[in-house]
Amino acid sequence: MRDPDCIFCKIIAGEIPSDIIHQDEMVTAFNDIHPRAPVHVLIVPNKHIANNNTFQVKDEPIAGHMFTIVRKLAEDLEIADNGYRLILNTGEHGHQEVQHLHLHLIGGHPMQYPMG
């Protein structure tokens, strides 16, 4: 299922160019166009899920797979040993800019996200 107006759905479908670093049947990962650290990757489900509040029990395998891919990417991008940050924004007050569930994988030094 996809939203024809969603920028992330268009990236997943290959309609908008992006620096995709991983794609499989469940998720797509690509470099953020406004990175806050040397490594700033977005991991998104291929299925359009607006945010964490719309996540369903039937979508639980997607969440598990997203975290498996985070671990793989952290290792591949050589940030696993020194650590990294995962951020999931939900809704307006959570500063979610694109209404498609996504994890930010952020690592390397220096990071510019608030540390609190």
Order of alpha helices (4+ residues) and beta strands (2+ residues): alpha-beta-beta-beta-alpha-beta-beta
